[in-house]
Amino acid sequence: MFQVVTVSASPERGHVIRHLVHGTGQLLPLRELELPMDEGTAQRVMAMHHPDAIIVDLTGGEDSVLAAYLLRRNAPDVPVIGLGGSEEVHASLAGIGIGAFTPERPSARELLSAVGMALHKSCGEVEDKLLSFLPAKAGGGCSTVVLNAAAGLAQLGKKVAVVEADLRSGVLQFLLDVPVEHSIQALLADSAEIDSFRLRNCAVEAHKVDWLLTSRALDMPAPSWYDYFRLFEALRPKYDYILVDLPELINAATVEFVRRSKHVFAVTTPELLALRLCSQRLAELAYWSVPDERIRLVINRYHAEDLPAAEIEAMARRPVAQVLPNNYRAARTAATEGNPVALDCPLGQAFRQFCCGIAGVEFQQASTGLAGRLKSVFARS
């Protein structure tokens, strides 16, 4: 739940706002204040409490404007939501960064939506360390790409976390061959209580990466965008990169990741069906207002006789970030052993190149030697 401080213009308005806050089911009042407010009160409240948002009743006219100004001055990083108020009041507050406005008597849904809008304006910008991976279709190897990208970035000395957002069909547990004692669903079910201890307790460490994995349980509540918002805010200061393994269909919860990711990698294989579904995934990203310039393609299981990558790029009107050659034997061996693909084969080198591109590190082709070259020849047979 998001913790809020509320300011009302009267006891009657305080009752209305209290009812609205409780009605959202996602807002927890830390402190309820009434107008008028002075500098000392604003300082004490903001020093004592650390709310996620401040809700100010703007029906109090000049007193409301002053309260909003004082609270913003003492907590400039906390978004403020204004309830009601005249156009003149709204205009007078335009310069101090009010995050959102609602009607005088909003519904609980409208209030929660306004809080979300204000939070995203305040701290919901695109994040360079956040990367999302979206499968064109099931079975296209998106999770394998995520696993090897995460492990590869860790090999480059980066601190990496992976969020498995495909809660019903995630396979990272099997690819890594690790147990899941504390699932990401349990973490998200009580997102207001996420802290360093709970993150450590939930994360499975493998290949120098922290993995937040699904249990695929059917009896857990579906997360909302604010659960993922909380999770990312907790992860952000701890890691250089946060990779998200998405389900095929973006929803109102997982959109929290795609709209904040520096890049969304659409992972597709080169056959016609997958490319057609990839076009649908790209249209869905456009529906969720993800700019084209933040979308990249990863072509997985590529053969030399497949449609050239340049033609796929032209068809999709999105750049290809990496072509990953088909090497079933190397991928199967890695999955069987719970490891990333070995670097002594073309597929392992392609993953290395991909990670270097993400991290801005110069890629140097490794010499695999005779054994590695023979291995890659037989793997293609």
C-alpha positions in Angstrom: 0.0 0.0 0.0 1.0 3.6 -0.6 1.4 5.7 2.5 -0.2 9.2 2.3 -0.5 12.4 4.3 -3.9 14.1 3.8 -4.8 17.8 4.3 -8.5 18.7 4.5 -10.3 22.1 4.5 -12.7 21.1 7.2 -13.8 18.2 9.5 -16.5 17.4 7.0 -14.1 17.3 4.1 -11.7 15.3 6.3 -14.4 12.6 6.7 -14.9 12.5 2.9 -11.2 12.2 2.1 -10.7 9.6 4.8 -13.5 7.5 3.3 -12.0 7.9 -0.2 -8.5 6.9 0.9 -9.8 3.7 2.6 -12.0 3.0 -0.4 -9.0 2.6 -2.7 -7.7 -0.4 -0.8 -4.2 0.7 -1.7 -3.7 4.0 0.2 -2.7 4.0 3.9 -3.1 7.4 5.8 -0.1 8.2 7.9 -1.3 11.6 9.1 -4.5 13.6 8.7 -4.2 17.4 8.9 -6.6 20.3 8.6 -6.2 23.8 7.2 -4.8 26.3 7.9 -1.2 25.1 8.0 2.0 27.0 8.9 5.7 26.5 8.2 6.4 24.8 11.5 3.6 22.2 11.0 4.8 21.3 7.5 8.4 20.9 8.7 7.4 18.7 11.7 5.1 16.4 9.6 7.6 15.9 6.8 10.4 15.3 9.3 8.3 12.7 11.2 6.7 10.9 8.3 8.0 9.8 4.9 4.8 9.4 2.8 4.7 8.2 -0.8 2.3 11.0 -1.6 0.4 14.0 -0.2 -3.3 14.6 -0.8 -4.3 18.3 -0.4 -8.0 19.4 -0.4 -8.0 22.5 -2.6 -11.5 23.6 -1.7 -9.9 25.7 1.0 -8.8 28.4 -1.5 -5.7 30.4 -0.5 -5.1 28.3 2.6 -4.9 25.2 0.4 -2.5 26.9 -1.9 -0.2 27.8 1.0 -0.4 24.3 2.5 0.5 22.7 -0.9 3.4 25.2 -1.3 4.8 24.5 2.3 4.6 20.8 2.0 6.3 20.8 -1.4 9.1 23.0 -0.1 9.7 20.7 2.9 9.4 17.5 0.8 10.2 18.3 -2.8 10.5 14.6 -3.8 7.0 13.7 -2.6 4.2 14.1 -5.2 1.2 16.2 -4.3 -2.3 15.4 -5.5 -4.9 18.2 -5.4 -8.6 17.5 -4.8 -11.1 19.9 -6.2 -10.4 23.6 -6.3 -11.1 26.3 -8.9 -9.3 26.9 -12.1 -7.7 29.9 -10.5 -6.3 27.7 -7.7 -5.0 25.2 -10.2 -3.3 27.9 -12.1 -1.6 29.3 -9.0 -0.3 25.8 -8.2 1.0 25.1 -11.7 4.5 26.4 -10.9 5.2 24.2 -7.9 4.8 20.8 -9.5 1.5 19.5 -8.4 1.4 15.9 -9.7 -2.3 15.5 -10.5 -5.7 17.0 -9.9 -9.1 15.2 -9.2 -12.7 16.4 -9.0 -13.9 17.7 -5.6 -15.5 14.3 -4.9 -13.6 11.7 -6.9 -14.3 8.1 -6.9 -11.8 5.8 -5.2 -10.7 4.7 -8.6 -10.1 8.3 -9.8 -8.2 9.1 -6.6 -5.9 6.0 -7.0 -5.4 6.8 -10.7 -4.4 10.4 -9.8 -1.9 9.1 -7.2 -0.4 6.8 -9.8 -0.1 9.7 -12.3 1.6 11.8 -9.7 4.0 9.0 -8.7 5.0 8.4 -12.3 5.6 12.1 -12.8 7.7 12.2 -9.7 9.8 9.0 -9.9 8.4 7.0 -12.8 10.8 8.1 -15.5 12.6 5.8 -18.0 15.4 4.0 -16.2 18.7 3.2 -17.9 19.2 0.1 -15.7 15.8 -1.5 -16.5 15.5 -3.8 -19.5 12.4 -5.8 -20.4 12.2 -8.9 -22.6 9.0 -9.6 -24.4 8.4 -13.0 -26.2 6.8 -12.8 -29.6 5.3 -16.2 -28.8 5.5 -18.9 -26.2 8.4 -21.3 -26.8 10.6 -18.8 -28.6 13.4 -18.9 -26.1 12.8 -15.5 -24.4 13.6 -16.9 -20.9 16.8 -18.5 -22.3 17.8 -15.1 -23.6 17.1 -13.4 -20.3 19.1 -16.0 -18.4 22.2 -15.7 -20.6 21.9 -11.9 -20.8 21.8 -11.7 -17.0 24.7 -14.1 -16.5 26.7 -12.4 -19.2 26.3 -8.9 -17.6 27.3 -10.4 -14.3 30.4 -11.8 -16.0 31.2 -8.2 -17.1 31.2 -7.2 -13.4 27.7 -5.8 -13.2 25.4 -6.4 -10.3 22.2 -7.9 -11.8 18.7 -8.8 -10.7 16.1 -10.7 -12.8 12.4 -10.3 -12.2 10.3 -13.2 -13.5 7.0 -11.5 -14.4 5.6 -14.4 -16.3 4.0 -15.6 -13.1 1.9 -18.5 -14.6 4.4 -20.0 -17.1 7.9 -18.9 -16.0 10.5 -21.5 -16.6 13.6 -19.9 -15.1 13.5 -22.2 -12.1 13.9 -25.2 -14.4 16.6 -23.5 -16.6 18.6 -22.7 -13.5 17.7 -26.0 -11.8 17.2 -24.2 -8.4 14.4 -24.5 -5.8 12.0 -21.6 -5.2 11.4 -21.4 -1.4 10.1 -17.8 -1.4 8.3 -16.8 -4.6 8.0 -13.3 -6.2 4.2 -13.7 -5.8 4.5 -13.7 -2.0 6.8 -10.7 -2.2 4.3 -8.8 -4.4 1.3 -9.8 -2.3 2.7 -7.5 0.5 4.5 -5.0 -1.6 4.2 -2.2 1.0 6.5 -4.2 3.3 9.3 -4.8 0.7 12.7 -4.1 2.2 16.3 -5.3 1.9 15.7 -8.2 4.2 12.6 -9.5 2.3 14.4 -9.0 -1.0 17.4 -11.1 0.2 15.0 -13.7 1.5 13.2 -14.0 -1.8 16.2 -13.8 -4.2 17.8 -17.0 -5.4 21.5 -16.4 -6.1 22.9 -18.3 -9.2 25.7 -17.3 -11.6 26.3 -14.1 -9.6 22.8 -12.9 -10.4 19.9 -12.5 -8.0 16.7 -14.1 -9.4 13.2 -13.3 -8.2 11.3 -16.4 -9.4 7.7 -17.5 -9.7 6.2 -20.5 -8.0 3.5 -20.6 -10.7 1.0 -20.9 -7.9 -2.7 -20.4 -8.8 -3.9 -19.3 -5.4 -1.9 -16.0 -5.1 -3.5 -12.6 -6.0 -2.6 -11.1 -9.3 -0.2 -8.1 -8.8 -1.0 -4.6 -9.9 1.2 -1.9 -11.3 1.7 -0.4 -7.9 3.1 -3.7 -6.6 5.7 -3.7 -9.4 6.3 0.0 -8.8 7.2 -0.8 -5.2 9.4 -3.7 -6.2 11.3 -1.7 -8.7 11.8 1.2 -6.3 13.3 -1.3 -3.8 15.6 -2.9 -6.4 16.7 0.2 -8.2 19.4 1.4 -5.7 20.9 -2.1 -5.3 21.7 -3.1 -8.9 23.4 -2.0 -12.1 20.8 -3.8 -14.2 17.4 -5.2 -13.6 16.1 -7.6 -16.3 12.4 -8.5 -16.6 11.2 -11.7 -18.2 7.7 -10.8 -19.3 4.7 -12.9 -20.3 3.6 -12.7 -23.9 0.7 -10.3 -23.2 1.4 -7.0 -21.5 -1.3 -6.1 -19.0 -2.1 -3.3 -16.6 0.5 -4.6 -14.1 3.5 -5.5 -16.3 3.1 -2.2 -18.2 4.9 -0.7 -15.2 8.1 -2.3 -16.6 7.7 -1.6 -20.3 6.9 2.0 -19.9 10.0 2.6 -17.7 12.5 0.3 -19.5 15.4 1.9 -21.3 14.9 -0.9 -23.9 12.2 -3.4 -24.5 13.7 -6.4 -26.4 11.1 -8.3 -28.4 12.5 -11.8 -28.7 11.4 -13.6 -31.9 12.5 -16.6 -34.0 12.8 -16.0 -37.7 10.0 -18.2 -39.0 6.9 -16.5 -40.5 4.5 -17.3 -37.7 6.7 -15.9 -35.0 7.4 -12.7 -37.1 3.7 -12.2 -37.5 3.1 -12.5 -33.8 6.1 -10.2 -33.2 4.3 -7.6 -35.3 1.3 -8.0 -32.9 3.5 -7.6 -29.9 5.0 -4.4 -31.4 1.5 -3.0 -31.9 0.6 -3.8 -28.3 3.7 -1.9 -27.2 2.5 1.1 -29.3 -0.9 0.8 -27.6 0.8 1.1 -24.2 2.6 4.2 -25.5 6.1 2.7 -25.6 8.1 4.9 -28.1 9.6 3.1 -31.1 13.1 4.2 -30.3 13.1 2.2 -27.1 12.2 -1.1 -28.8 14.8 -3.6 -30.1 14.5 -7.0 -31.7 16.4 -10.1 -30.7 16.3 -12.8 -33.3 16.7 -16.2 -31.7 17.5 -19.6 -33.2 18.7 -18.1 -36.5 20.0 -20.2 -39.4 22.0 -18.9 -42.3 19.2 -19.8 -44.7 16.6 -17.8 -42.8 15.3 -14.4 -43.9 18.2 -11.9 -43.6 18.2 -9.9 -40.4 18.3 -6.7 -42.4 15.0 -7.7 -44.0 13.4 -8.6 -40.7 14.5 -5.2 -39.4 12.9 -3.4 -42.3 9.7 -5.4 -42.0 9.4 -4.6 -38.2 10.7 -1.1 -38.6 12.7 -1.7 -35.4 16.5 -2.2 -35.1 17.8 -5.7 -34.5 19.9 -5.6 -31.3 21.3 -9.2 -31.7 21.1 -12.2 -33.9 21.5 -15.4 -31.9 22.5 -18.5 -34.0 20.6 -21.7 -33.6 22.6 -24.1 -31.5 20.2 -26.6 -30.0 22.8 -28.9 -28.5 24.6 -26.0 -26.7 21.4 -24.6 -25.4 20.1 -28.0 -24.3 23.3 -28.8 -22.5 23.2 -25.5 -20.7 19.6 -26.0 -19.6 20.2 -29.6 -18.5 23.1 -28.4 -16.3 21.4 -25.3 -15.1 24.1 -23.1 -16.6 24.3 -20.3 -19.2 25.5 -21.3 -22.6 29.2 -21.9 -22.7 31.4 -19.2 -24.3 33.3 -21.6 -26.5 30.6 -21.8 -29.2 29.1 -19.3 -31.6 25.9 -19.0 -29.5 27.8 -18.2 -26.4 29.8 -15.6 -28.2 26.7 -14.0 -29.6 25.3 -13.7 -26.1 28.6 -12.2 -25.0 28.4 -9.7 -27.8 24.8 -8.8 -26.8 25.8 -8.2 -23.2 28.8 -6.0 -24.3 26.4 -3.9 -26.4 24.1 -3.4 -23.4 26.9 -2.5 -21.0 28.8 -0.3 -23.6 31.8 -2.5 -23.4 33.9 -3.4 -26.5 33.3 -6.9 -27.7 36.3 -9.0 -28.6 35.7 -12.3 -30.4 37.1 -15.1 -28.4 39.1 -17.8 -30.0 37.4 -21.1 -29.3 40.3 -23.3 -30.5 40.1 -26.5 -32.4 38.0 -28.3 -29.8 35.5 -25.5 -29.7 35.2 -25.3 -33.5 34.7 -29.0 -33.8 32.1 -28.9 -31.1 30.2 -26.1 -32.9 30.3 -28.0 -36.2 28.8 -31.2 -34.6 26.3 -29.1 -32.7 24.9 -27.8 -36.0 24.6 -31.3 -37.5 
